[in-house]
Amino acid sequence: MGNTKLKDAENRFIIETATRMFLGSSIDKVTMADIAREVGIGEATLYRRYSTK
């Protein structure tokens, strides 16, 4: 059960970070690689969780 809470927190962090990046620039200019770098995970990991922006 604790693992679910951790995954939820990780997902919220990724979504909040991506949203902040989109608002600071534009969704077209922010890449998945940019988001992965910002949240500190591999790009492949990000694509496994979210197939598109």
GILINSUL-V234510 format. One record per residue. RES is the residue in one small letter. SS is DSSP state (@ for helix, = for strand, . for the rest). Layout:
res=RES ss=SS
res=RES ss=SS
This chain:
res=m ss=.
res=g ss=@
res=n ss=@
res=t ss=@
res=k ss=@
res=l ss=@
res=k ss=@
res=d ss=@
res=a ss=@
res=e ss=@
res=n ss=@
res=r ss=@
res=f ss=@
res=i ss=@
res=i ss=@
res=e ss=@
res=t ss=@
res=a ss=@
res=t ss=@
res=r ss=@
res=m ss=@
res=f ss=@
res=l ss=@
res=g ss=@
res=s ss=.
res=s ss=.
res=i ss=.
res=d ss=.
res=k ss=.
res=v ss=.
res=t ss=.
res=m ss=@
res=a ss=@
res=d ss=@
res=i ss=@
res=a ss=@
res=r ss=@
res=e ss=@
res=v ss=@
res=g ss=.
res=i ss=.
res=g ss=.
res=e ss=@
res=a ss=@
res=t ss=@
res=l ss=@
res=y ss=@
res=r ss=@
res=r ss=@
res=y ss=.
res=s ss=.
res=t ss=.
res=k ss=.
